[in-house]
Amino acid sequence: MTGLNDLKIGSLRLLKSLVEEGSTQKAAIKLGMSQSGVSYELKKLREIFNDSLFVRSRDGLVANEKAMRIYPQVVMMLGAAEDLYNDVEDFNPVNFHGKVTVSLIEPLAICMMPNLFERLHKAAPGLELCFHTWSSESMSKLARGEIDVAVHNFTSKDPLISCAIISQVKRVIACRKHHPILKQSSINLQNVCEYPWLLQEVHHPERLPNVIETLARDHLIKPQIVARANYLPGLVAMLENTNALLYSSQIGLSALRDKVELLEAPPEFDILRSNYCALYPKTHRNSKFHKWLINEIRVTLKKLVVEAEGIMHISTNAE
């Protein structure tokens, strides 16, 4: 009779892949197994758990209730096994070789990518870095371990994802050179809403409205929104020939400071503070490599914050 003693790490990896891929063929490719090998291991899994685990559909395999119930525990067990395998007394990034995937919230990407690349490759030349900007698929990829670490401005409630606060978010207003608003000695929410707005749309798991729309709604003001986009350099290019304003990451905008002026936002914006967080698979929470990687991201972000503060244009000093 098949029992717990027959349950192997490879079997758990297959179960995880079948839930995620929904196909024996895709799982076989992902794990480097033959189709017959997958079928054999799936048969054993069904015997061990005394359950079919999956049902066939026109598109492949669909995990049943039991498979979905044990999936988070399987992910955690595989992570614990990986920690055991990778446990080394003295971790040295110089000796690390492999692919690492990092996902960044779009406003940070323009500054973070080159700076993080330089820092990581100096410390760990064996790294193959794969950068992505955050998308609607990033949460599920994090939970599956396909992304090693992501940086966003929210804390995850997903039980498969760990989170560490690494820096406070600082946003500023950007406008074109010689914009009329630069002549004002001070600005408030009413002032800035007299101008058109470009809104940066960044995917958020909780589908939160844009900051400008939230503030305008709370203060019963209707801003004139003329464009929405995700790509920060594109939004900055739009500013050059218009009186529109943009509210975004100080770090990201500081990389484009030769094209725009940056102003401190009015006091009303202070209620919307948030933090940048490093998000990573809970299975990696004890990994010495991931602890090192998150610290490198934290140090890089802190350096960029200091540099961005140094070049800030304070609106009260504008003539």
C-alpha positions in Angstrom: 0.0 0.0 0.0 1.3 3.4 -0.9 1.8 5.8 2.0 3.6 8.8 3.4 7.0 7.0 3.1 6.5 7.0 -0.7 6.1 10.8 -0.8 9.2 12.4 -2.4 10.3 15.9 -3.0 10.1 15.3 -6.7 6.4 14.2 -6.3 5.6 17.5 -4.4 7.4 19.5 -7.1 5.2 17.8 -9.7 2.0 18.5 -7.7 3.0 22.2 -7.4 3.7 22.4 -11.1 0.4 20.7 -12.1 -1.6 23.1 -10.0 0.2 26.1 -11.5 0.4 24.9 -15.2 -2.9 23.0 -15.5 -1.3 20.6 -18.0 0.8 17.4 -17.7 2.7 18.5 -20.9 3.6 21.9 -19.5 4.6 20.4 -16.1 6.8 17.9 -17.9 8.6 20.6 -19.8 9.0 22.8 -16.7 10.5 19.9 -14.7 12.4 18.2 -17.5 10.4 15.0 -17.2 8.9 12.7 -19.8 5.2 12.5 -20.3 5.2 8.9 -19.1 7.2 10.0 -16.0 4.6 12.6 -15.1 1.7 10.2 -15.6 3.5 7.6 -13.3 4.2 10.2 -10.5 0.6 11.6 -10.7 -0.7 8.1 -10.3 1.4 7.7 -7.2 0.3 11.1 -5.8 -3.3 10.0 -6.2 -2.7 6.8 -4.3 -0.8 8.6 -1.5 -3.5 11.2 -0.9 -6.3 8.8 -1.7 -7.8 11.4 -4.0 -8.0 12.2 -7.7 -6.5 15.7 -7.0 -7.2 16.8 -10.6 -10.1 16.6 -13.1 -9.6 16.6 -16.8 -11.1 19.5 -18.8 -11.0 20.5 -22.5 -8.0 22.7 -21.7 -6.0 20.2 -19.5 -6.1 19.5 -15.8 -8.0 21.4 -13.2 -7.0 21.1 -9.5 -9.8 19.9 -7.3 -10.7 21.2 -3.8 -8.2 18.9 -2.1 -5.3 19.8 -4.4 -6.0 23.5 -3.9 -6.3 23.0 -0.1 -2.9 21.3 0.2 -1.1 23.5 -2.4 0.0 26.2 0.0 1.4 23.6 2.4 3.2 21.9 -0.5 4.8 25.2 -1.5 6.0 25.8 2.1 7.4 22.2 2.4 9.4 22.7 -0.8 10.7 26.0 0.4 11.8 24.4 3.7 13.5 21.6 1.7 15.3 24.2 -0.4 16.5 26.0 2.7 18.0 22.8 4.0 19.7 22.1 0.7 21.1 25.6 0.4 22.1 26.0 4.1 25.7 27.2 4.2 27.5 28.6 7.2 29.1 31.5 5.3 27.3 32.9 2.3 29.5 34.7 -0.2 27.7 36.3 -3.2 30.9 36.0 -5.2 30.3 32.2 -5.3 26.7 32.5 -6.4 25.8 31.5 -9.9 22.3 31.5 -11.4 19.4 33.5 -12.7 17.7 36.0 -10.5 14.4 37.7 -11.4 13.5 41.1 -9.9 10.2 43.0 -10.5 10.1 46.7 -9.9 7.1 49.1 -9.7 7.3 51.2 -12.9 8.2 54.6 -11.4 11.3 53.1 -9.8 12.5 51.1 -12.7 14.2 53.9 -14.6 16.6 54.5 -11.7 16.6 51.2 -9.8 17.5 48.9 -12.8 20.9 50.4 -13.7 21.9 51.1 -10.1 20.9 47.7 -8.9 22.5 46.0 -11.9 25.8 47.8 -11.1 25.8 47.0 -7.4 24.7 43.3 -7.7 27.1 42.4 -10.5 30.0 44.0 -8.7 29.2 41.8 -5.6 28.1 38.7 -7.5 29.5 38.5 -11.0 27.9 35.1 -11.5 24.4 36.5 -11.5 22.2 36.5 -14.5 19.7 39.3 -13.7 16.2 39.4 -15.2 14.3 42.6 -14.6 10.6 43.1 -15.1 8.2 46.0 -14.3 5.3 45.0 -12.0 2.3 43.7 -13.8 -1.1 42.0 -13.1 0.7 38.6 -13.1 3.5 39.5 -10.7 1.6 38.4 -7.5 1.0 34.9 -8.8 4.5 34.7 -10.1 5.9 35.7 -6.7 3.7 33.0 -5.0 5.0 30.4 -7.4 8.7 31.5 -6.9 9.1 32.7 -10.5 10.1 36.1 -9.2 12.8 36.2 -6.5 12.0 39.6 -5.2 9.7 42.5 -6.1 9.5 46.2 -5.0 6.1 47.8 -4.7 4.4 50.3 -2.3 2.0 47.8 -0.6 2.2 45.1 2.0 1.0 41.7 0.8 -1.7 39.7 2.7 -1.0 36.6 0.6 0.1 33.7 2.9 2.6 32.6 0.3 4.4 35.9 0.1 6.6 37.6 2.7 7.1 41.4 2.9 9.8 43.7 4.3 9.5 47.5 4.5 12.7 49.0 2.9 12.0 52.7 2.5 9.3 55.4 2.7 7.7 56.5 -0.6 8.4 60.1 -1.6 6.4 61.6 -4.4 6.7 65.0 -6.0 5.0 67.1 -8.7 6.7 67.5 -12.1 6.1 70.2 -14.6 7.8 71.5 -17.8 10.6 74.1 -17.6 9.2 77.7 -17.2 5.8 76.4 -16.2 3.5 79.2 -14.8 3.1 77.4 -11.5 6.9 78.0 -10.8 6.2 81.7 -10.3 3.9 81.1 -7.3 5.4 81.5 -3.9 3.3 78.6 -2.5 0.9 76.0 -3.9 -2.1 74.2 -2.5 -4.5 71.5 -3.8 -6.8 74.1 -5.3 -3.9 75.7 -7.2 -2.6 72.5 -8.7 -6.1 71.4 -9.8 -6.4 74.5 -11.9 -4.0 72.8 -14.3 -4.5 69.7 -16.5 -3.1 66.4 -15.1 -1.3 63.4 -16.5 -1.9 60.4 -14.3 0.5 57.5 -13.9 -1.4 54.2 -13.8 0.5 51.6 -11.8 -1.0 48.2 -11.3 -2.0 47.7 -7.7 -3.4 44.4 -6.4 -6.1 46.2 -4.5 -7.1 48.3 -7.5 -6.8 51.6 -5.6 -7.7 54.8 -7.5 -5.0 57.2 -8.5 -3.8 59.6 -5.7 -4.9 62.7 -7.5 -8.4 61.3 -8.0 -8.6 60.3 -4.4 -7.6 63.7 -3.1 -9.9 65.5 -5.5 -12.8 63.4 -4.5 -12.2 63.9 -0.8 -11.9 67.7 -1.3 -14.8 67.9 -3.8 -12.6 69.1 -6.6 -12.8 67.9 -10.2 -9.4 67.8 -11.8 -8.9 68.0 -15.6 -7.3 64.7 -16.5 -5.9 64.7 -20.1 -4.0 61.5 -20.2 -3.2 58.3 -18.3 -0.2 56.0 -18.9 2.1 53.6 -17.1 5.4 54.5 -18.6 7.1 57.3 -16.7 9.5 58.6 -19.5 6.5 58.8 -21.8 4.6 60.9 -19.4 7.5 63.2 -18.8 7.8 63.6 -22.6 4.2 64.7 -22.7 4.8 67.4 -20.1 7.4 69.2 -22.3 4.8 71.0 -24.5 1.9 71.4 -22.1 0.9 73.0 -18.8 -0.1 69.7 -17.4 1.3 68.4 -14.1 2.4 64.9 -13.0 2.6 63.4 -9.5 5.0 60.5 -9.2 8.0 59.0 -7.5 10.7 61.5 -6.6 13.3 58.8 -7.3 12.0 58.1 -10.8 11.5 61.7 -11.7 15.0 62.7 -10.5 16.4 60.5 -13.3 14.6 62.8 -15.8 15.4 66.1 -14.1 17.0 67.6 -17.2 13.5 67.6 -18.8 11.3 68.8 -16.0 11.1 70.9 -12.8 10.2 69.1 -9.5 8.1 70.7 -6.8 7.2 69.6 -3.3 3.5 68.6 -3.2 1.0 70.7 -1.2 0.4 69.6 2.4 -2.9 67.9 1.5 -0.9 65.2 -0.2 0.8 64.2 3.1 -2.1 62.0 4.2 -1.3 59.5 1.4 2.1 58.3 2.6 3.2 54.8 2.0 6.3 52.6 2.0 8.3 50.7 -0.6 8.3 47.0 0.4 10.4 44.1 -0.8 8.0 41.2 -1.6 9.4 37.7 -1.9 8.2 34.1 -1.8 7.6 32.9 1.7 9.6 29.8 0.8 12.7 32.0 0.6 12.3 33.7 3.9 15.2 31.9 5.5 17.4 31.9 2.4 20.7 33.6 3.1 20.9 34.6 -0.6 17.5 36.3 -0.5 18.4 38.1 2.8 21.5 39.4 1.1 19.6 40.4 -2.1 16.9 42.3 -0.2 19.6 44.2 1.8 21.3 45.2 -1.5 18.0 46.5 -2.8 17.4 48.4 0.5 20.9 50.0 0.3 20.5 50.9 -3.4 17.1 52.5 -2.7 18.4 54.5 0.2 21.3 55.8 -2.0 18.7 56.9 -4.6 16.5 58.6 -2.0 19.5 60.7 -0.8 20.5 61.6 -4.4 16.9 62.6 -5.3 16.6 64.8 -2.2 19.8 66.6 -3.3 18.4 67.7 -6.6 14.9 68.7 -5.5 13.6 71.9 -6.8 11.7 73.6 -3.9 8.7 75.6 -5.2 8.9 78.2 -2.5 12.3 79.2 -3.7 11.2 79.6 -7.3 11.1 83.1 -8.7 
